[in-house]
């Protein structure tokens, strides 16, 4: 058997080329561009009680979509004046979305017992 990269003669039981290190078959070795590690936790649509103005619905949507709560509030106000949809959707979201009473710690911070 010959290495397809450098032409070195290999035995059939060898899995890698002794000269260049290439796998004997491409199916043996697969590259992955995805970093290995634990998967990210799933996102939950929850009302944020620490960054709320009325019920935390806009703040919860902003946290879910990864944007500033003020921008999300402006989107709801514009939708209210253009379509009136938030007049119905906001109370429904208020009743259906679960509360999030936990405050997120800044990156690198930990609880300290005093």
SESE-178152 format. One record per residue: residue in one letter; z, y, x of N, C-alpha, C in turn. Coordinates in nm, 4 decimals. Example, Ala and Ser with C-alpha at 12.3 -4.5 7.8 and 13.67 -1.06 7.14 Angstrom:
<A <0.7800 -0.5690 1.3190> <0.7800 -0.4500 1.2300> <0.7800 -0.3300 1.3200>>;
<S <0.7080 -0.2250 1.2850> <0.7140 -0.1060 1.3670> <0.7870 0.0030 1.2900>>;
REM end
This chain:
<X <0.0000 -0.1172 0.0850> <0.0000 0.0000 0.0000> <0.0000 0.1234 0.0895>>;
<X <-0.0725 0.2265 0.0472> <-0.0852 0.3493 0.1242> <-0.0222 0.4654 0.0477>>;
<X <0.0346 0.5598 0.1227> <0.0889 0.6822 0.0622> <-0.0286 0.7698 0.0202>>;
<X <-0.0235 0.8198 -0.1025> <-0.1342 0.9024 -0.1524> <-0.1313 1.0434 -0.0947>>;
<X <-0.0202 1.0830 -0.0344> <-0.0105 1.2179 0.0210> <-0.0541 1.2234 0.1673>>;
<X <-0.0064 1.1264 0.2483> <-0.0351 1.1351 0.3919> <-0.1145 1.0157 0.4453>>;
<X <-0.1330 0.9093 0.3663> <-0.2114 0.7940 0.4097> <-0.1346 0.6941 0.4924>>;
<X <-0.0050 0.7068 0.5055> <0.0786 0.6158 0.5835> <0.0827 0.4794 0.5158>>;
<X <0.0784 0.3701 0.5936> <0.0849 0.2351 0.5396> <0.2299 0.1995 0.5101>>;
<X <0.2572 0.1593 0.3834> <0.3942 0.1258 0.3415> <0.3967 -0.0177 0.2918>>;
<X <0.5150 -0.0783 0.2920> <0.5338 -0.2082 0.2291> <0.5419 -0.1873 0.0776>>;
<X <0.5149 -0.2945 0.0037> <0.5145 -0.2840 -0.1413> <0.6532 -0.2581 -0.1998>>;
<X <0.7585 -0.2997 -0.1316> <0.8932 -0.2817 -0.1867> <0.9497 -0.1421 -0.1595>>;
<X <0.8840 -0.0623 -0.0761> <0.9328 0.0725 -0.0468> <0.9067 0.1655 -0.1659>>;
<X <1.0089 0.2458 -0.1963> <0.9954 0.3386 -0.3089> <0.9498 0.4769 -0.2634>>;
<X <0.9716 0.5099 -0.1345> <0.9339 0.6403 -0.0807> <0.8609 0.6210 0.0515>>;
<X <0.7744 0.7153 0.0817> <0.7015 0.7132 0.2079> <0.7964 0.7499 0.3214>>;
<X <0.7919 0.6737 0.4317> <0.8795 0.6994 0.5454> <0.8364 0.8236 0.6229>>;
<X <0.7109 0.8633 0.6121> <0.6618 0.9782 0.6870> <0.6798 1.1098 0.6104>>;
<X <0.6377 1.1151 0.4831> <0.6421 1.2434 0.4110> <0.7482 1.2476 0.3006>>;
<X <0.8034 1.1321 0.2600> <0.9097 1.1308 0.1597> <0.8628 1.1320 0.0164>>;
<X <0.7303 1.1220 -0.0068> <0.6781 1.1230 -0.1432> <0.7085 0.9897 -0.2110>>;
<X <0.7433 0.9901 -0.3413> <0.7650 0.8649 -0.4134> <0.6381 0.7809 -0.4148>>;
<X <0.6565 0.6497 -0.4160> <0.5416 0.5594 -0.4143> <0.4615 0.5705 -0.5434>>;
<X <0.5308 0.5894 -0.6572> <0.4610 0.6103 -0.7844> <0.5169 0.7366 -0.8481>>;
<X <0.4310 0.8071 -0.9188> <0.4743 0.9323 -0.9814> <0.5715 0.9083 -1.0962>>;
<X <0.5690 0.7905 -1.1552> <0.6581 0.7612 -1.2668> <0.8018 0.7402 -1.2204>>;
<X <0.8208 0.7084 -1.0918> <0.9555 0.6855 -1.0400> <1.0378 0.8133 -1.0340>>;
<X <0.9714 0.9228 -1.0063> <1.0435 1.0450 -0.9776> <0.9905 1.1550 -1.0684>>;
<X <1.0771 1.2110 -1.1494> <1.0341 1.3163 -1.2403> <1.1130 1.4429 -1.2098>>;
<X <1.0409 1.5520 -1.1972> <1.1051 1.6809 -1.1732> <1.1418 1.7433 -1.3062>>;
<X <1.2507 1.8120 -1.3094> <1.2938 1.8797 -1.4306> <1.3270 2.0238 -1.3954>>;
<X <1.2645 2.1185 -1.4655> <1.2916 2.2596 -1.4414> <1.4166 2.3053 -1.5161>>;
<X <1.4683 2.2218 -1.6053> <1.5859 2.2566 -1.6826> <1.7102 2.2315 -1.5984>>;
<X <1.7974 2.3314 -1.5819> <1.9188 2.3068 -1.5039> <2.0094 2.2072 -1.5741>>;
<X <2.0687 2.1186 -1.4954> <2.1562 2.0176 -1.5522> <2.2947 2.0761 -1.5746>>;
<X <2.3604 2.0306 -1.6763> <2.4937 2.0794 -1.7086> <2.5176 2.0606 -1.8570>>;
<X <2.6314 2.1033 -1.9036> <2.6589 2.0856 -2.0456> <2.5694 2.1759 -2.1300>>;
<X <2.5293 2.1275 -2.2460> <2.4459 2.2116 -2.3322> <2.5275 2.3285 -2.3852>>;
<X <2.4623 2.4402 -2.4161> <2.5361 2.5540 -2.4690> <2.5938 2.5211 -2.6062>>;
<X <2.7073 2.5799 -2.6402> <2.7660 2.5508 -2.7713> <2.6760 2.6050 -2.8830>>;
<X <2.6751 2.5392 -2.9973> <2.5894 2.5867 -3.1063> <2.6403 2.7202 -3.1599>>;
<X <2.5475 2.8018 -3.2077> <2.5836 2.9303 -3.2659> <2.6302 2.9088 -3.4093>>;
<X <2.7281 2.9899 -3.4496> <2.7767 2.9858 -3.5860> <2.7653 3.1250 -3.6460>>;
<X <2.7188 3.1329 -3.7689> <2.7100 3.2601 -3.8397> <2.8441 3.2842 -3.9078>>;
<X <2.9238 3.3742 -3.8492> <3.0586 3.4014 -3.8988> <3.0799 3.5521 -3.9065>>;
<X <3.1661 3.5940 -3.9975> <3.2025 3.7356 -4.0079> <3.3008 3.7680 -3.8959>>;
<X <3.2719 3.8697 -3.8181> <3.3570 3.9087 -3.7054> <3.4609 4.0082 -3.7553>>;
<X <3.5883 3.9710 -3.7486> <3.6957 4.0545 -3.8016> <3.7418 4.1634 -3.7042>>;
<X <3.7018 4.1567 -3.5764> <3.7466 4.2554 -3.4795> <3.6461 4.3662 -3.4558>>;
<X <3.5261 4.3513 -3.5047> <3.4246 4.4558 -3.4894> <3.3629 4.4851 -3.6258>>;
<X <3.4466 4.4982 -3.7262> <3.3975 4.5152 -3.8619> <3.4162 4.6587 -3.9091>>;
<X <3.3363 4.6951 -4.0076> <3.3526 4.8232 -4.0760> <3.3969 4.7993 -4.2200>>;
<X <3.3315 4.7071 -4.2903> <3.3706 4.6742 -4.4276> <3.4222 4.5308 -4.4327>>;
<X <3.3328 4.4340 -4.4124> <3.3739 4.2943 -4.4213> <3.3366 4.2130 -4.2979>>;
<X <3.2641 4.2716 -4.2033> <3.2246 4.2009 -4.0824> <3.0934 4.1265 -4.0940>>;
<X <3.0209 4.1470 -4.2026> <2.8945 4.0755 -4.2227> <2.7899 4.1219 -4.1210>>;
<X <2.7715 4.2528 -4.1077> <2.6724 4.3047 -4.0121> <2.7097 4.2687 -3.8694>>;
<X <2.8385 4.2751 -3.8387> <2.8840 4.2389 -3.7050> <2.8599 4.0905 -3.6772>>;
<X <2.8805 4.0062 -3.7776> <2.8539 3.8638 -3.7618> <2.7069 3.8345 -3.7393>>;
<X <2.6193 3.9017 -3.8153> <2.4756 3.8845 -3.7952> <2.4339 3.9352 -3.6571>>;
<X <2.4918 4.0475 -3.6135> <2.4578 4.1018 -3.4821> <2.4991 4.0062 -3.3709>>;
<X <2.6162 3.9474 -3.3822> <2.6622 3.8533 -3.2797> <2.5750 3.7277 -3.2800>>;
<X <2.5331 3.6828 -3.3974> <2.4497 3.5630 -3.4079> <2.3128 3.5852 -3.3433>>;
<X <2.2541 3.7041 -3.3656> <2.1217 3.7336 -3.3108> <2.1282 3.7979 -3.1722>>;
<X <2.2492 3.8229 -3.1186> <2.2634 3.8755 -2.9836> <2.2229 4.0210 -2.9710>>;
<X <2.2588 4.1033 -3.0672> <2.2239 4.2449 -3.0610> <2.3461 4.3316 -3.0877>>;
<X <2.3310 4.4606 -3.0750> <2.4389 4.5558 -3.0957> <2.4708 4.5664 -3.2453>>;
<X <2.5989 4.5639 -3.2830> <2.6343 4.5737 -3.4248> <2.5875 4.7031 -3.4909>>;
<X <2.5817 4.8121 -3.4160> <2.5354 4.9386 -3.4739> <2.3886 4.9304 -3.5144>>;
<X <2.3087 4.8660 -3.4325> <2.1669 4.8492 -3.4658> <2.1528 4.7619 -3.5908>>;
<X <2.2334 4.6565 -3.6007> <2.2271 4.5698 -3.7181> <2.2693 4.6469 -3.8436>>;
<X <2.3704 4.7323 -3.8327> <2.4122 4.8132 -3.9473> <2.3021 4.9081 -3.9905>>;
<X <2.2318 4.9665 -3.8929> <2.1198 5.0546 -3.9263> <2.0075 4.9783 -3.9957>>;
<X <1.9826 4.8561 -3.9530> <1.8803 4.7734 -4.0186> <1.9185 4.7481 -4.1637>>;
<X <2.0476 4.7174 -4.1892> <2.0931 4.6933 -4.3267> <2.0810 4.8203 -4.4113>>;
<X <2.1107 4.9379 -4.3536> <2.1002 5.0638 -4.4286> <1.9546 5.0945 -4.4617>>;
<X <1.8648 5.0756 -4.3651> <1.7223 5.0988 -4.3906> <1.6716 5.0025 -4.4973>>;
<X <1.7124 4.8757 -4.4903> <1.6714 4.7790 -4.5933> <1.7282 4.8165 -4.7305>>;
<X <1.8474 4.8734 -4.7322> <1.9078 4.9141 -4.8586> <1.8255 5.0236 -4.9245>>;
<X <1.7849 5.1243 -4.8470> <1.7099 5.2353 -4.9050> <1.5641 5.2019 -4.9324>>;
<X <1.5077 5.1029 -4.8640> <1.3673 5.0682 -4.8870> <1.3499 4.9581 -4.9914>>;
<X <1.4361 4.8563 -4.9879> <1.4162 4.7432 -5.0791> <1.5315 4.7203 -5.1747>>;
<X <1.6511 4.7629 -5.1374> <1.7685 4.7361 -5.2206> <1.8233 4.5955 -5.2047>>;
<X <1.7641 4.5154 -5.1195> <1.8056 4.3773 -5.0994> <1.9512 4.3628 -5.0531>>;
<X <2.0002 4.4472 -4.9611> <2.1401 4.4321 -4.9188> <2.2420 4.4528 -5.0305>>;
<X <2.2034 4.5181 -5.1376> <2.2937 4.5355 -5.2505> <2.3328 4.4005 -5.3106>>;
<X <2.2430 4.3049 -5.3032> <2.2700 4.1696 -5.3528> <2.3150 4.0778 -5.2378>>;
<X <2.2520 4.0910 -5.1223> <2.2765 3.9986 -5.0113> <2.4129 4.0186 -4.9458>>;
<X <2.4587 4.1423 -4.9336> <2.5854 4.1675 -4.8638> <2.7039 4.1008 -4.9339>>;
<X <2.7220 4.1176 -5.0654> <2.8349 4.0477 -5.1298> <2.8242 3.8950 -5.1229>>;
<X <2.7018 3.8434 -5.1277> <2.6840 3.6983 -5.1177> <2.7239 3.6515 -4.9775>>;
<X <2.6803 3.7229 -4.8741> <2.7183 3.6879 -4.7367> <2.8684 3.7020 -4.7172>>;
<X <2.9286 3.8023 -4.7779> <3.0724 3.8245 -4.7683> <3.1482 3.7042 -4.8244>>;
<X <3.0980 3.6489 -4.9337> <3.1655 3.5360 -4.9980> <3.1368 3.4031 -4.9271>>;
<X <3.0184 3.3878 -4.8700> <2.9769 3.2580 -4.8166> <3.0108 3.2407 -4.6685>>;
<X <2.9972 3.3457 -4.5890> <3.0192 3.3338 -4.4443> <3.1677 3.3143 -4.4137>>;
<X <3.1971 3.2281 -4.3178> <3.3362 3.2041 -4.2791> <3.3859 3.3178 -4.1896>>;
<X <3.5185 3.3344 -4.1866> <3.5810 3.4385 -4.1053> <3.5999 3.3901 -3.9622>>;
<X <3.5827 3.4814 -3.8695> <3.6128 3.4536 -3.7295> <3.7239 3.5488 -3.6891>>;
<X <3.8465 3.4983 -3.6822> <3.9617 3.5811 -3.6491> <3.9957 3.5774 -3.5004>>;
<X <3.9128 3.5136 -3.4185> <3.9412 3.5002 -3.2764> <3.8651 3.6051 -3.1975>>;
<X <3.9332 3.6694 -3.1081> <3.8705 3.7710 -3.0243> <3.8216 3.7039 -2.8970>>;
<X <3.6979 3.7295 -2.8599> <3.6407 3.6705 -2.7391> <3.6944 3.7433 -2.6163>>;
<X <3.7285 3.6673 -2.5139> <3.7746 3.7256 -2.3888> <3.6560 3.7719 -2.3063>>;
<X <3.6741 3.8774 -2.2256> <3.5667 3.9172 -2.1353> <3.5402 3.8064 -2.0330>>;
<X <3.4229 3.8094 -1.9743> <3.3856 3.7066 -1.8767> <3.4817 3.7075 -1.7591>>;
<X <3.5309 3.5917 -1.7228> <3.6212 3.5773 -1.6100> <3.7680 3.5998 -1.6428>>;
<X <3.8001 3.6397 -1.7654> <3.9389 3.6643 -1.8031> <4.0012 3.5360 -1.8540>>;
<X <4.1329 3.5278 -1.8459> <4.2053 3.4126 -1.8979> <4.3361 3.4613 -1.9573>>;
<X <4.3930 3.3787 -2.0445> <4.5208 3.4134 -2.1047> <4.6299 3.4031 -1.9993>>;
<X <4.7225 3.4984 -2.0033> <4.8369 3.4942 -1.9123> <4.9643 3.4991 -1.9940>>;
<X <5.0545 3.4091 -1.9648> <5.1816 3.4068 -2.0338> <5.2751 3.5081 -1.9687>>;
<X <5.3344 3.5920 -2.0505> <5.4225 3.6969 -1.9979> <5.5670 3.6582 -2.0188>>;
REM end
